[in-house]
Amino acid sequence: MRHNNTTVKSAVSHPLHLNNQEMCKPHNMFVFLKTHKTGSSTLTTTLQRYGYIRNLTIAIPKRDSHVISSGKFKPSQVYPGKYDMLVNHVRFDKKKMQKVMKHGTKYFTIIRDPRTQIESFFGYFTLFEPLHLSPISGFENFISKPRYFLNKYRHFRMRNYLKNPNLFDLGFAPKKMEKQDLVDAAIKKISKELDLVLIYEYYNESLLLLRKLLCFSFEDILYVPKGMRSDKRRYTISDNLRESINKWSWADAKLYKEFNETFWRKIEEYGPTFETDLKYFEFLLEEKLKNCTFTGKRTDDNRTVYLVFNDNTNDTSCELMKYSDAEMTSLIRIKQYKTTRYTKNRLCIILLPPLLLLLLLCCKYAPSKNKILIAHNST
């Protein structure tokens, strides 16, 4: 959305913005269930930046990665302790997450309309390759008979994101997404376990609801987009194709419909300042982009589009905004544990030289066999 500055400047001085900040205290304990192709990398880096600046404890993977697991969460996947935040990729399991999170933690996620989400996943991860399809017409071919292709190629690892990816990330097994009653029970369970479900198609509106839930400032939710897909990885989706996707991924379509309705009820409950706050927030976003990046400059690696950051800006907040979620995870690891996690190969490279030196010294100064015999005979 774009708004003229005259309208927005009146919102900047609106007294309600100050009153909202004075009425509540930031809630610094939360889990963000990071889903796939939902703008979640952008939100993850925003939340990581928030926690990093405030020295909050953040659950990160033990292994040298920004992904906790491609499976469901287990406490053993992160360092021992009780945490303020968990925002890295892992499938949802609230009971097990509660074992490592502090009491009073808020839980939220973001979902996307499956009609565009599956296409985005297919294009971004070039899934026409493991399915042996054309890079140009591959997505349409797949949706024309998805069960055929998934049965033919059973072992490529991202198959679970080509049908009901939101429910899969939320912890439900594909077999449980085939029956109406099980899907209804899953949606009911999710609505009880999560404090908020954001909607990708209404990203900025979602962040305002998150701001209200956690009592954050506008500055806390400012972002620079991450992981934007290149136009070279996009497919045109006709109305007929959209309908086919909805029928194929019907469980996610039902999930999306349910939480989309809940989302708009929450906006009604937000209060009379919502539109004013939204205009103000989007004004701040435009200003932040101007301060942090070069307008109109982008790089494209045929998969992802990256904004070009201005390293000479006077806005000090831009420094952390340029990092990806993987880079922020590395910064958090260094800060929290005063170390970087090394793989076995890196560890060998570091330890081998001093071990070899120690071995050489031992050989040089160890008494020879002859000297030991002479000493023994002289006694």
QUILIN-V643789 format. One record per pair of residues at least 24 apart in sequence whose C-alpha atoms are under 6 Angstrom apart, sorted by the first residue. I is the first residue (numbers start at 0). J is the second residue. If there is no record, write none. Layout:
i=I j=J
i=I j=J
This chain:
i=7 j=278
i=7 j=279
i=10 j=275
i=10 j=279
i=25 j=213
i=25 j=214
i=25 j=215
i=26 j=213
i=28 j=83
i=28 j=84
i=28 j=104
i=29 j=84
i=29 j=104
i=29 j=105
i=29 j=106
i=30 j=84
i=30 j=85
i=30 j=86
i=30 j=106
i=31 j=86
i=31 j=107
i=31 j=108
i=32 j=108
i=33 j=88
i=34 j=168
i=37 j=111
i=37 j=199
i=41 j=224
i=41 j=225
i=44 j=324
i=56 j=82
i=56 j=83
i=57 j=82
i=57 j=83
i=57 j=84
i=57 j=85
i=58 j=85
i=63 j=340
i=65 j=325
i=65 j=328
i=90 j=168
i=90 j=169
i=90 j=170
i=91 j=169
i=91 j=170
i=106 j=193
i=106 j=194
i=107 j=193
i=107 j=194
i=107 j=195
i=107 j=196
i=108 j=196
i=109 j=196
i=109 j=197
i=109 j=198
i=110 j=198
i=111 j=199
i=114 j=241
i=114 j=244
i=117 j=161
i=122 j=232
i=122 j=233
i=123 j=232
i=162 j=248
i=163 j=248
i=163 j=251
i=226 j=303
i=227 j=303
i=227 j=304
i=228 j=302
i=228 j=303
i=228 j=304
i=229 j=301
i=229 j=302
i=229 j=303
i=229 j=304
i=291 j=317
